[in-house]
Amino acid sequence: TTLWKMLSDDQCEEIFMTVLEVLERTGVEVENKEALELFEKGGCWVDGNRVRIPSALSEWAVRTSPSRITLCDRNGKRALTLETTNAYYGPGHDNVNILDPLSGEIRKPVKSDVVNTAIICDGLKNIDFAMNNGLPTDVDPAVAEIHAFEALVSNTTKPIVQSVKTVQQAETIVEMAVAIAGGLKELQKNPFVALYIETEGTLVHSEETLAKVIFAAKSGIPFVYATKLVAGDTAPATPAGAIVVAAADVLVGVLLAQLVRQGAPVIAGAFFTIDDKANGIKPLGAPEVELMGTGFANMMRYLRLPNFGFAGATDAKISDAQMGLESAFSILHAG
């Protein structure tokens, strides 16, 4: 199969060399004490909260992080092999509002919406994994992700990518998954859940974010480490510059995970938008957004790291021609 690539291998190498320079020369801001100690013990240069990472250490982390990760279904059957050029699709997550399919009203999501999402995901053959389409607002916000996971795991056997806001949520969700799998080792061998951890972006990594990385790595549970950037605002306006910052952000999580547990399974994630000042929006369905996502995927493929990104994104508010056009090209670029 001939694959379309936004970046050649030479361009990927050039961007990676720039990433190494950024991490070694500029460094990143780390606000987690345990992570600072791990970075310093691992050979990084630590000055207060500023961590500068020698290029050899970043390269070691890329080599040590698995180039393939397999997610199973709830019954332990191999389901998603995150390797080479395989592409898998699932729904989005944590939507603030949803469009009620029966009444047509825009409202806040509730737990029954997550249940319905799980049932639909389970029945659609072209949907490969499940995520909570919205955080339920009819439960305690502190445990909304836990309720979302319970709704998903009870109503689909497909792999679940579960966002977590706190370490306590991550611990509880893994505890539930361990109980279902029949033990931590069984879950490690046949993981049916991957934690979704989102960093603040632009070379800043908070205490809570890195605490979740440390927990996931210690547990040996696959996790997505994702950054979100606005080209022309929180990242350079050029696609290459935005990809440099995204890759640098992600490699911090990859390195920390490998320092905690060599071989810890990490999925590199990046979400982009642009600062569209003319229209006063930060679009998700714009062509530039999809191209940056494609370039990032090329980069991660070059580094042999599984990756996670946008697909089917649109700025349409209803199911119309704009949604069809933007979603189609977003899915095409992602694949």
HELIX and SHEET records of a PDB file:
HELIX    1   1 ASP A    9  GLU A   21  1                                  13    
HELIX    2   2 VAL A   22  THR A   26  3                                   5    
HELIX    3   3 LYS A   33  GLY A   42  1                                  10    
HELIX    4   4 SER A   55  THR A   64  1                                  10    
HELIX    5   5 LYS A  111  GLY A  123  1                                  13    
HELIX    6   6 PRO A  141  VAL A  143  5                                   3    
HELIX    7   7 ALA A  144  VAL A  153  1                                  10    
HELIX    8   8 VAL A  167  ALA A  181  1                                  15    
HELIX    9   9 LEU A  184  LYS A  189  1                                   6    
HELIX   10  10 GLU A  207  SER A  219  1                                  13    
HELIX   11  11 PRO A  239  VAL A  260  1                                  22    
HELIX   12  12 PRO A  287  LEU A  303  1                                  17    
HELIX   13  13 ALA A  321  ALA A  334  1                                  14    
SHEET    1   A 4 TRP A  45  ASP A  47  0                                        
SHEET    2   A 4 ARG A  50  ARG A  52 -1                                        
SHEET    3   A 4 VAL A  28  VAL A  30 -1                                        
SHEET    4   A 4 VAL A 204  HIS A 205  1                                        
SHEET    1   B 2 ILE A  69  CYS A  72  0                                        
SHEET    2   B 2 ARG A  78  LEU A  82 -1                                        
SHEET    1   C 2 ILE A  98  LEU A  99  0                                        
SHEET    2   C 2 ILE A 106  ARG A 107 -1                                        
SHEET    1   D 5 ILE A 160  SER A 163  0                                        
SHEET    2   D 5 VAL A 193  GLU A 198  1                                        
SHEET    3   D 5 PHE A 223  ALA A 231  1                                        
SHEET    4   D 5 VAL A 266  ILE A 274  1                                        
SHEET    5   D 5 ASN A 307  PHE A 308  1                                        
END                                                                             
